C-alpha cells in the first residue's frame, strides 16, 4: 500500500507533466480542479497575467444551499455548472481543462461535465 507522501508525490509529478503542455491564455483560460476528501475547488486562471478570473467550490456560502443532500459526485457537477455560469458572466466561453494530476474519473469528470452543460467549450 502506498503511503500518503508517495501518493501525493506521484500526483505532483503528473501535475508538472501536464502543466508543461497545458497553459491558459486570455482567450482560453485554464480551468483547474483541486479535490480534497470532502470538498472540490475549481478556478479559471489566466496564466499570462497570473490571475484567477472565476472560482467556485463546495464551500461557497451561496452554493451550500443548492448542494445539501447530494453526493460528492453530484456536488462536483453542480459546482461545474455554477463555475460555467460565473465564467459566462465574465465573457469566458472557451477554456482549457487542467485535471491537476488527478485521474479523469468521478468528481473530476463530473466537474468537466457540469461545465460543459453550463456552456463552456473545452
C-alpha positions, 0 to 999 in steps of 0.5 A: 500500500502506498503511503500518503507522501508517495501518493501525493508525490506521484500526483505532483509529478503528473501535475508538472507533466501536464502543466508543461503542455497545458497553459491558459491564455486570455482567450482560453483560460485554464480551468483547474480542479483541486479535490480534497476528501470532502470538498472540490475547488475549481478556478479559471486562471489566466496564466499570462497575467497570473490571475484567477478570473472565476472560482467556485467550490463546495464551500461557497456560502451561496452554493451550500444551499443548492448542494445539501443532500447530494453526493460528492459526485453530484456536488462536483457537477453542480459546482461545474455548472455554477463555475460555467455560469460565473465564467459566462458572466465574465465573457469566458466561453472557451477554456482549457481543462487542467485535471491537476494530476488527478485521474479523469474519473468521478468528481473530476469528470463530473466537474468537466461535465457540469461545465460543459452543460453550463456552456463552456467549450473545452 
